[in-house]
Amino acid sequence: KPTATATGTTPRPDAGPDASPDASPDATVDADTDAADAYVLSDARFDPSNLDAAADVYTYGSDASLVGSFNLTVTAPPDPANPPTVALVSDAGAALDPAWARFDPTCNCVVLSVRDWTVRPADQVNIESDVPVAVVASGDVTIEGTVRATAAGSGAAQAVGTGGSATGPATGGSGGGGVTVGGAGGAAAAIAAPEGGAISGPPLPTLGAAGGPGSQGALATCGAGGAGGGALQIYGRRLRASSASTISASGLGGQTSCATRSGAGGGSGGTVWVEGRFVRVEGKLLATGGGGSGANGGAGGRPGGVTGGDGGAGGTTGGAPGGRGGDTRPPVAGGSAPAGAGNRGGGGGGAAGFVRVRGLDLATDAGTVVPAAVVVAP
């Protein structure tokens, strides 16, 4: 067992040349499954997507079991040869030895190897990361509560929304881009609307992108763009997400605008990728966009949910509303402001992101998946 560390710099232990990564997990899982599932959990190879198995970035020999609510912060290493920084905070006793975390430069992601992962009905798991995160479980993944992944910083840099104009008639910040371009910021008088953030991905999984800020005040204490959704890939030999579950990489809404400034763009959805030999999804898989905020001290945009987040209402007279985030529909541009003193544009909505599912025995038709999932061939 690896030594506990708070920094994530301890190397993961070598299982040894005689260790068989498949034998023990398969025997355990096969013994605990019914006859209908047995063919799925055979010895046939079915490894995680996107990850470089030859580089030893994940293992089926981890002894880590995640149970309960926790907040997980993941930071990629400046040097890919070094381990990532992983910090897990839990009041329920969940623990993850950072030595089970590896950085995979192939997918530019951090990989966490665990034995199993259980999120109970009342549990809330929050994951914030500056790169995609892949959780690889050699056993069961059971999600009955809520898992939310959020991008740290700007997220997908190529798709970040454009900021609102700070001089002249104030245009709104535009939404972050995802599967489509982000919603444009609201135009102001003769000043054209800022374009939405560019399309992000492939490759997948990819982070969502932050929305563009509104025309912020001198101290920039208001009007920040909404954060993009995270990028979360979950692999389990047997993965079940119950009807009460939510796995979300939706974008956040643009923050409340400054009193006499334009609205901010919403963040775009990131990526939810679930896979396993046996996969049943009855709950929600979401990667929708956040809404833009209203201008002139207007309300912040709502985070993405089953539909894209609603745009915030405008504040004082002349403040245009924010645009709705994307879902199965493109995001909506921020409201435009007509010519006139004090009129300012609203923030654009963030675009929807990506949902991918993969499995040997796969069923997601009982779940709510927004935007529609792309089924990846086994």
C-alpha positions as CSV (number, residue, x, y, z in Angstrom):
1,K,0.0,0.0,0.0
2,P,1.4,3.4,-0.9
3,T,2.4,5.9,1.8
4,A,-0.2,8.6,2.6
5,T,0.8,12.0,1.4
6,A,-0.8,15.4,1.1
7,T,1.2,16.5,-1.9
8,G,0.7,13.7,-4.4
9,T,4.4,13.3,-5.0
10,T,4.8,9.7,-3.7
11,P,5.3,7.3,-6.6
12,R,2.6,4.6,-7.0
13,P,3.9,1.1,-5.9
14,D,4.9,-1.4,-8.5
15,A,2.6,-4.5,-8.5
16,G,5.6,-6.6,-9.6
17,P,6.2,-8.5,-12.8
18,D,4.1,-11.5,-11.6
19,A,1.0,-9.5,-10.8
20,S,-2.0,-10.0,-13.1
21,P,-4.1,-6.9,-13.4
22,D,-7.2,-8.7,-14.6
23,A,-7.4,-11.9,-12.7
24,S,-8.3,-10.7,-9.2
25,P,-10.8,-8.0,-10.2
26,D,-12.5,-10.3,-12.7
27,A,-12.9,-13.0,-10.2
28,T,-14.3,-10.7,-7.6
29,V,-16.8,-9.0,-10.0
30,D,-17.8,-12.3,-11.7
31,A,-18.6,-13.9,-8.4
32,D,-20.9,-11.1,-7.4
33,T,-22.9,-10.8,-10.6
34,D,-26.0,-12.6,-11.8
35,A,-26.2,-15.0,-14.7
36,A,-27.6,-12.4,-17.1
37,D,-24.5,-10.2,-16.6
38,A,-21.9,-12.9,-16.5
39,Y,-21.0,-12.8,-20.2
40,V,-20.3,-9.1,-19.9
41,L,-17.9,-9.6,-17.1
42,S,-15.8,-12.2,-18.8
43,D,-12.1,-12.2,-19.2
44,A,-12.4,-10.4,-22.5
45,R,-10.3,-7.2,-22.5
46,F,-12.3,-4.0,-22.2
47,D,-10.1,-1.2,-21.1
48,P,-10.8,2.5,-20.6
49,S,-10.9,4.8,-23.6
50,N,-8.5,7.6,-24.3
51,L,-5.8,6.4,-21.8
52,D,-2.3,5.0,-22.5
53,A,-2.3,1.6,-20.9
54,A,1.2,1.0,-22.0
55,A,2.4,4.0,-20.0
56,D,1.1,2.6,-16.7
57,V,-1.2,5.5,-16.1
58,Y,-3.8,3.4,-14.4
59,T,-4.0,0.1,-12.5
60,Y,-6.6,-2.5,-11.7
61,G,-4.7,-3.2,-8.5
62,S,-5.7,-0.1,-6.5
63,D,-7.0,-0.7,-2.9
64,A,-8.7,2.7,-2.8
65,S,-12.5,2.7,-2.2
66,L,-14.4,6.0,-2.4
67,V,-17.6,6.3,-0.4
68,G,-19.6,9.4,0.6
69,S,-19.5,13.1,-0.1
70,F,-16.3,14.9,-0.8
71,N,-14.7,17.8,-2.6
72,L,-11.8,16.9,-4.9
73,T,-9.4,19.4,-6.4
74,V,-7.0,18.2,-9.1
75,T,-4.1,20.2,-10.6
76,A,-2.0,19.0,-13.5
77,P,1.8,19.0,-12.9
78,P,3.9,21.6,-14.7
79,D,6.2,18.8,-15.8
80,P,4.3,15.8,-17.2
81,A,6.9,13.5,-15.7
82,N,5.8,14.5,-12.2
83,P,2.7,13.4,-10.4
84,P,-0.4,15.6,-10.3
85,T,-1.6,17.4,-7.1
86,V,-4.7,15.8,-5.7
87,A,-6.5,17.1,-2.6
88,L,-9.6,15.4,-1.3
89,V,-11.6,16.9,1.6
90,S,-14.4,14.9,3.2
91,D,-16.4,15.1,6.4
92,A,-17.6,11.5,5.8
93,G,-14.2,9.8,5.9
94,A,-13.7,9.3,2.1
95,A,-9.9,9.1,1.4
96,L,-7.8,8.8,-1.7
97,D,-4.0,8.2,-1.5
98,P,-2.5,10.7,-4.0
99,A,-0.1,7.9,-5.0
100,W,-2.9,6.3,-7.0
101,A,-3.1,9.4,-9.2
102,R,-1.1,9.7,-12.5
103,F,-0.9,12.3,-15.2
104,D,-1.4,11.0,-18.7
105,P,0.1,13.3,-21.4
106,T,-1.7,11.3,-24.1
107,C,-5.1,12.7,-23.1
108,N,-3.7,15.6,-21.1
109,C,-5.7,14.2,-18.1
110,V,-5.3,13.1,-14.5
111,V,-6.2,9.4,-13.9
112,L,-7.3,8.2,-10.5
113,S,-7.2,4.4,-10.0
114,V,-9.7,3.0,-7.4
115,R,-11.1,-0.3,-6.5
116,D,-14.7,0.9,-6.3
117,W,-16.7,4.2,-6.0
118,T,-20.1,4.6,-4.3
119,V,-22.1,7.8,-4.2
120,R,-25.1,7.3,-1.9
121,P,-28.5,9.0,-2.4
122,A,-27.7,12.0,-0.1
123,D,-24.1,12.3,-1.2
124,Q,-22.6,15.3,-3.1
125,V,-19.3,15.0,-4.9
126,N,-17.7,18.2,-6.3
127,I,-14.6,17.9,-8.6
128,E,-12.7,20.9,-9.7
129,S,-9.8,20.5,-12.1
130,D,-7.7,22.3,-14.6
131,V,-7.5,19.2,-16.9
132,P,-9.9,16.3,-17.6
133,V,-10.2,13.7,-14.8
134,A,-10.6,10.0,-15.4
135,V,-11.7,7.7,-12.6
136,V,-10.8,4.1,-13.3
137,A,-12.4,1.5,-11.0
138,S,-11.5,-2.2,-11.2
139,G,-14.8,-3.1,-9.5
140,D,-18.2,-1.4,-9.2
141,V,-19.2,2.2,-9.7
142,T,-22.6,3.0,-8.1
143,I,-23.9,6.5,-8.4
144,E,-27.1,7.3,-6.5
145,G,-26.3,10.9,-5.5
146,T,-24.8,13.9,-7.3
147,V,-21.4,14.3,-9.0
148,R,-20.5,17.7,-10.4
149,A,-17.4,18.5,-12.3
150,T,-16.3,22.1,-12.9
151,A,-13.3,23.5,-14.8
152,A,-10.8,25.5,-12.8
153,G,-9.6,28.8,-14.3
154,S,-10.6,29.5,-17.9
155,G,-11.1,25.9,-19.0
156,A,-10.7,25.2,-22.7
157,A,-8.6,28.2,-23.6
158,Q,-9.5,28.2,-27.3
159,A,-13.2,28.5,-26.6
160,V,-13.4,31.2,-23.9
161,G,-16.0,33.8,-24.4
162,T,-15.1,37.4,-25.4
163,G,-15.3,40.1,-22.8
164,G,-17.7,43.0,-23.0
165,S,-16.5,46.4,-24.1
166,A,-15.3,48.6,-21.3
167,T,-15.5,51.9,-23.3
168,G,-18.3,53.5,-25.2
169,P,-21.7,51.7,-25.2
170,A,-21.1,48.6,-23.1
171,T,-21.6,45.3,-24.9
172,G,-22.1,42.1,-23.0
173,G,-19.6,39.3,-22.6
174,S,-20.2,36.3,-24.8
175,G,-20.7,32.7,-23.7
176,G,-18.1,30.0,-23.8
177,G,-18.0,27.6,-26.7
178,G,-18.6,23.9,-26.7
179,V,-20.3,21.6,-29.1
180,T,-21.4,24.9,-30.8
181,V,-20.1,28.4,-30.6
182,G,-21.1,30.3,-27.4
183,G,-24.0,32.8,-27.4
184,A,-22.9,36.3,-28.5
185,G,-22.8,39.1,-26.0
186,G,-25.5,41.7,-26.2
187,A,-24.9,44.5,-28.6
188,A,-25.1,48.1,-27.4
189,A,-26.3,50.9,-29.7
190,A,-24.0,50.8,-32.8
191,I,-21.4,48.6,-31.2
192,A,-21.7,45.0,-32.6
193,A,-22.1,42.1,-30.3
194,P,-18.9,40.2,-29.3
195,E,-18.8,36.7,-30.9
196,G,-19.3,33.7,-28.8
197,G,-16.4,31.4,-27.8
198,A,-15.3,28.9,-30.5
199,I,-16.2,25.3,-30.7
200,S,-14.1,23.1,-28.4
201,G,-13.0,19.5,-29.0
202,P,-12.2,17.0,-30.3
203,P,-10.2,15.5,-28.8
204,L,-12.4,14.5,-25.9
205,P,-12.9,14.6,-23.1
206,T,-12.5,18.3,-23.0
207,L,-13.2,21.0,-20.4
208,G,-15.9,23.5,-20.8
209,A,-14.8,27.2,-21.4
210,A,-15.5,30.2,-19.2
211,G,-17.8,32.9,-20.4
212,G,-16.4,36.4,-21.2
213,P,-16.6,39.0,-18.4
214,G,-18.9,41.9,-18.6
215,S,-17.5,45.4,-18.7
216,Q,-16.2,45.2,-15.1
217,G,-15.8,47.9,-12.6
218,A,-12.4,49.2,-11.5
219,L,-12.0,46.5,-8.8
220,A,-13.4,43.7,-10.9
221,T,-15.5,42.4,-8.0
222,C,-18.5,41.7,-10.2
223,G,-19.3,40.6,-13.7
224,A,-17.0,37.6,-14.1
225,G,-17.9,35.1,-16.7
226,G,-19.3,31.7,-15.6
227,A,-16.9,28.8,-15.2
228,G,-17.0,26.0,-17.8
229,G,-18.0,22.5,-16.9
230,G,-15.4,20.0,-16.0
231,A,-14.4,16.9,-18.0
232,L,-15.1,13.7,-16.1
233,Q,-14.6,10.2,-17.5
234,I,-15.8,7.3,-15.3
235,Y,-14.8,3.7,-16.0
236,G,-16.1,0.8,-13.9
237,R,-16.2,-2.9,-14.6
238,R,-19.9,-2.6,-13.7
239,L,-21.4,0.9,-13.6
240,R,-24.8,1.8,-12.4
241,A,-26.3,5.3,-12.1
242,S,-29.7,5.2,-10.4
243,S,-32.8,7.2,-11.2
244,A,-31.9,9.6,-8.3
245,S,-28.4,10.2,-9.7
246,T,-26.9,13.3,-11.5
247,I,-23.6,13.3,-13.2
248,S,-23.0,16.8,-14.4
249,A,-20.3,18.8,-16.2
250,S,-22.6,21.7,-17.0
251,G,-21.4,25.3,-17.2
252,L,-22.0,27.9,-14.5
253,G,-23.9,31.2,-15.1
254,G,-22.3,34.6,-15.6
255,Q,-21.9,36.4,-12.3
256,T,-24.0,39.3,-11.2
257,S,-22.9,42.3,-13.2
258,C,-21.5,45.5,-11.8
259,A,-24.1,48.3,-11.1
260,T,-23.4,50.3,-14.3
261,R,-21.8,47.6,-16.5
262,S,-22.7,45.0,-19.0
263,G,-23.6,41.4,-18.4
264,A,-21.2,38.4,-18.3
265,G,-21.3,35.3,-20.5
266,G,-22.2,31.8,-19.2
267,G,-19.7,29.0,-19.1
268,S,-20.1,26.1,-21.6
269,G,-20.7,22.5,-20.7
270,G,-17.7,20.2,-20.5
271,T,-17.6,16.4,-21.0
272,V,-19.4,13.5,-19.2
273,W,-18.0,10.1,-20.4
274,V,-19.2,6.9,-18.7
275,E,-18.2,3.4,-19.7
276,G,-17.8,-0.1,-18.5
277,R,-18.4,-3.7,-19.3
278,F,-21.9,-3.4,-17.9
279,V,-23.5,0.1,-17.9
280,R,-26.9,1.1,-16.7
281,V,-27.9,4.8,-16.6
282,E,-31.3,5.7,-15.2
283,G,-30.4,9.1,-13.9
284,K,-29.2,12.3,-15.4
285,L,-26.0,12.8,-17.5
286,L,-25.7,16.6,-18.2
287,A,-23.3,18.9,-20.0
288,T,-25.5,22.0,-20.6
289,G,-24.4,25.6,-20.8
290,G,-24.8,28.3,-18.1
291,G,-26.9,31.4,-18.7
292,G,-25.5,34.9,-19.2
293,S,-26.0,37.6,-16.5
294,G,-28.2,40.7,-17.0
295,A,-26.6,44.2,-17.3
296,N,-26.6,47.1,-14.9
297,G,-26.4,45.1,-11.7
298,G,-28.7,42.5,-13.2
299,A,-29.1,38.9,-11.9
300,G,-26.5,36.3,-12.5
301,G,-27.2,33.6,-15.0
302,R,-28.3,30.2,-13.8
303,P,-26.1,27.1,-14.0
304,G,-26.9,24.5,-16.7
305,G,-29.3,21.8,-15.6
306,V,-31.6,19.5,-17.6
307,T,-32.0,22.5,-19.8
308,G,-29.5,25.3,-20.4
309,G,-29.3,27.8,-17.5
310,D,-31.7,30.7,-17.8
311,G,-30.2,34.2,-18.4
312,G,-30.4,36.7,-15.6
313,A,-32.8,39.6,-15.7
314,G,-31.5,43.1,-16.4
315,G,-30.9,45.4,-13.4
316,T,-31.6,49.1,-13.4
317,T,-33.2,50.9,-16.4
318,G,-31.3,50.2,-19.6
319,G,-29.9,46.8,-18.5
320,A,-30.5,44.1,-21.0
321,P,-31.1,40.5,-19.9
322,G,-28.7,37.6,-20.3
323,G,-29.1,34.8,-22.8
324,R,-30.0,31.1,-22.0
325,G,-27.3,28.4,-22.1
326,G,-27.3,25.7,-24.7
327,D,-28.8,22.2,-24.3
328,T,-30.2,20.4,-27.3
329,R,-30.6,23.9,-28.7
330,P,-27.9,26.4,-29.4
331,P,-27.2,29.0,-26.7
332,V,-29.0,32.4,-26.9
333,A,-27.2,35.7,-27.3
334,G,-27.4,38.3,-24.6
335,G,-30.1,41.0,-24.9
336,S,-29.1,44.0,-26.9
337,A,-29.4,47.5,-25.6
338,P,-30.7,50.4,-27.8
339,A,-28.9,53.7,-28.0
340,G,-29.1,55.8,-25.0
341,A,-27.2,56.8,-21.9
342,G,-26.9,53.9,-19.4
343,N,-28.1,51.2,-21.8
344,R,-25.9,48.1,-21.7
345,G,-25.9,44.6,-23.3
346,G,-26.5,41.3,-21.5
347,G,-24.2,38.3,-21.4
348,G,-24.5,35.5,-23.9
349,G,-25.3,31.9,-22.9
350,G,-22.7,29.2,-22.8
351,A,-22.8,26.4,-25.3
352,A,-23.6,22.8,-24.4
353,G,-20.8,20.3,-24.1
354,F,-20.4,16.6,-24.8
355,V,-21.8,13.3,-23.4
356,R,-20.2,10.0,-24.4
357,V,-21.2,6.5,-23.3
358,R,-19.6,3.1,-24.0
359,G,-20.1,-0.5,-22.8
360,L,-20.3,-4.1,-23.8
361,D,-23.8,-4.3,-22.2
362,L,-25.1,-0.7,-22.3
363,A,-28.5,0.8,-21.6
364,T,-29.2,4.6,-21.1
365,D,-32.7,4.9,-22.4
366,A,-34.2,5.1,-18.9
367,G,-32.0,8.1,-18.1
368,T,-32.1,11.8,-19.0
369,V,-29.1,12.7,-21.1
370,V,-28.6,16.3,-22.3
371,P,-27.2,16.9,-24.8
372,A,-27.9,13.6,-26.5
373,A,-25.2,11.1,-25.9
374,V,-22.9,9.7,-28.6
375,V,-22.4,6.0,-28.2
376,V,-18.8,5.0,-28.6
377,A,-18.2,1.6,-30.1
378,P,-16.7,-1.0,-27.7
